[in-house]
């Protein structure tokens, strides 16, 4: 995961991002890094909020997110919400 995220970052995938959402994974931790450590190793240098364990992606409940939609993300210790807007 770390290598893939570094590659995406270096290719400009996250340029202009206001935040990064990372879905939950059932993948095991590596020998030297946990999944969370791998994400932070690659993305911490972006200087934007990184929200991990989002209920989207390859692990149930598979929250659908529309590619290209604008989204407002609200996250606190007690609640989280994603509101997508299609224009």
Helices and strands as residue ranges (DSSP letters): H 2-10, E 19-23, H 35-43, G 44-46, E 49-54, E 70-75, E 80-85
